[in-house]
């Protein structure tokens, strides 16, 4: 199954891995292990209205998203981090967190599919 609106830029990952399939598998597997945990953490922090923690989690997720070629998620995480840090327009954070969660779930599907493709 090929996804039409792919969030993950696999060109970035291929370049980063030097087209080394073993290294690519390790990167994908590591991110697949961490992403669901991070998504749960940011959801919980937001539900608890712990803005500092929400911003801190967004910050830590942001670098991984960029590294993995998930630019849309990176942008949303950056916005969450900034809004939480500034304690401004916090009403926008809920929608951003929801978007990040939905993107994260899509990325998980994409990465699992990529792992199947590369064997």
Secondary structure, 3 states (H helix, E strand, C coil): CCCCCCCCCHHHHHHHHCCCHHHHHHHHHHHHHHHHHHHHHHHHHHHCCCHHHHHHHHHHHHHHHHHCCCHHHHHHHHHHHHHHHHCCCHHHHHHHHHHHHHHHHHHHHHHHHHHHHHC
